[in-house]
Amino acid sequence: MKSIYPDIATLLLELEGELRRLALWESEPPAPEALASTQPFCVDTLTLPQWLQFVFLPRMSQLVEAEHPLPQKCGIAPMAEEYFSGGQLPIAGLVRKLTEIDERLEQG
């Protein structure tokens, strides 16, 4: 069976590229207190793009690098669709990338 790690590593890089393309990539991290939220997706302290950049990407990258078990379900794409609904950003590529990550994780 083909290893999932190279696929996820590539998808994470592509996700970063989408965030940068949409000018959602921030040069400064949020305050440590914001990153310490216990709410799902840090909804009480971060925007979804901030969560993707400062929580999701680093955690997933660490898991991939160490070849630790990955989550089998993420469900981030529907969250992104909801977050960006009604907005003006062309987010189709971002949602597609999140969908690919969700699907690849479910495949194992």
Residue pairs with C-beta under 8 A, 6 or more apart in sequence:
4 70
4 104
4 105
4 107
4 108
5 64
5 67
7 104
8 60
8 64
8 70
8 101
8 104
8 105
9 61
9 64
11 97
11 100
11 101
11 104
12 57
12 60
12 61
12 64
12 101
14 97
15 52
15 57
15 94
15 97
15 98
15 101
16 25
16 53
16 57
18 93
18 94
18 97
19 25
19 49
19 52
19 53
19 94
21 93
22 49
22 89
22 90
22 91
22 94
24 49
24 53
24 89
25 49
25 53
26 49
26 50
26 53
26 54
29 35
29 54
30 45
30 46
30 50
30 54
33 45
34 42
34 45
34 46
34 50
35 42
35 45
35 46
35 54
35 55
37 43
37 44
37 45
37 46
39 45
41 48
41 51
41 79
42 50
42 51
42 55
46 54
46 55
47 83
48 79
48 80
48 83
48 84
52 76
56 76
60 70
62 68
63 69
63 70
64 70
70 105
71 105
72 105
72 106
72 108
73 102
73 105
73 106
74 101
74 102
74 105
75 102
76 98
76 101
76 102
77 95
77 98
77 99
77 101
77 102
80 91
80 94
80 95
80 98
81 95
84 91
84 94
84 95
